[in-house]
Amino acid sequence: MQLSIRVTGEGADILSFLLAKNPANLYDRQEKGHRVRLFYPVCAPTEAEAVLYVTPDPIELVTGSPDSYDITHHINDRQFAISSLFCSFARQALATALSGRCQEDYRGWVNHPFAMTLSFGPVASELSDEGIADLFHPLGYEIVCERKVVSSARAERDDPTARWLTLRGTATVQRALRQLFVLIPVMDDYRHHFLDEAELERLERFGEGWLSEHPLRGFVVRRSLRFGDLIRLARERFQWFDEVSWQEPGAPSEGDRAPSDGDGVRSGPSIRLNDLRYEAVAQRVAELPERAVVVDMGAGEGKLSIRLGAIPGVRRILAVEPSEAAHRRMAKRLDEAALPSGDADIAPLWGSLLYADKRLAGADVMVLCEVIEHIDEERVEDAVHTVLGLYAPRSLIITTPNREWNALYRMRTDLRHDDHRFEWTRDEFRMHCERWAQRHGYAVTLEGVGEVSEQFGQPTQMAVFTRGGAPRG
């Protein structure tokens, strides 16, 4: 997590006094086990820049919590994105600037507007670039959103969700930082801490002088406070908190709205698509001649595992999932399912597609239902090599979104879910599947799931790999 504050013009070097950090010294502290550093690449009378760099410890984040045995923090880089975590860790380093209580000789500079450039990221937000711009344009900033380019031997792509933001405008250091401390959690929509009335007081303090005039003030308050009780308190305390300001950023005006369903454009993914996907996977498993042991990789809450367990001939399901929270929900679902005695035994396992586990080797069937798109694209190759090369199931079923179909969805982002790292077109998926099959000695059949579009195919694409077999049809 990184934030750069650059000011230009007369008195730029006063930035160091407003931050109360000596340019000659590296600020290097531990905040609850997480490292916070601040330094100045330049500090001159007409140009100064301070860079704040926060390195969280992903293990420390879950130590002593109910999620301490959850392995997802080892395989997910979510905790390294700018969020409320950053604001919490950086608050001590920026406390003087946020409060405006610098040395008496420099108090007059607290309200001095500087020509300023703020750069920070990575920001992981489901808001579109236009939606993020709607948050900052009313504050007088020009904004540039840049996506990180990932290059490797296997892939070169733009990450569609993680962005670096650069704001340019004129503002006091205090107001600019207070605006960021309010809007960063709003963009990210993630909270690592318990929300109570202190959050309302923080919003009131940091939003003083600008939030009441923001056209999206209602959206900012709702995202900041989240819960009904706190929002009701905000209504009582903030006279400016009205229904008019509840529109979401990036929302189209009446003249710009996408066509309705009657014009052939869907308003979002069908709620039935997930059921259709499970039905298609179950049908393919039921058609396989050998299906006694099935591995459901990325089993989540166990919905698909339960459905697979009812297929005749399936004797054991290994439901593999990295998230402890999902495991708890899976255990509850299995208890409530009251599975008939003839159904397969379902065994929840801790695990991930990114870690080899010899217990998964030699299964009759392995299912990766909407899994691969949740890992970095350049790591998919290694994951599939582990599955087909090391585990070597007799059959493998993979489903993943068809990116082409997204043209029919009215979405703010290019991807269907904010945790998707990529989505492939039909040609891209076919190319990868045929190469994997040839490399590992499998035959592969490709098909679609869901409503058919003559131009875009179907919303879900599915591949069925059969070891040493011949493609169907």
Secondary structure, DSSP 8 states (H G I E B T S, - for coil): -EEEEEEESTTGGGHHHHHT--TTS-EEEEETTEEEEEEEEEEETTEEEEEEEEE--HHHHHTTSTTTT-THHHH--GGGSBSHHHHHHHTTTTHHHHHT---GGGGGGTT--EEEEEEEEEEE-SS-HHHHHHHHGGGT-EEEEEEEEEE-SS-EEEEEEEEEEEEEEEE-HHHHHHHHHHHHHHHH---SS---HHHHHHHHHHTTTTGGG-TTHHHHHHHHH-SHHHHHHHHHH-TT--GGGG--TT---GGG----GGGT-BSS--TTHHHHHHHHHHHHHHHSS--SEEEEET-TTSHHHHHHHTSTT--EEEEEE--HHHHHHHHHHHHHH---TTS-EEEEEE--TTS--GGGTT-SEEEEES-GGGS-HHHHHHHHHIIIIII--SEEEEEEEBGGGGGGB--SSSSSSTT----B-HHHHHHHHHHHHHHHTEEEEEEEESS-BTTTB-SEEEEEEEET-----
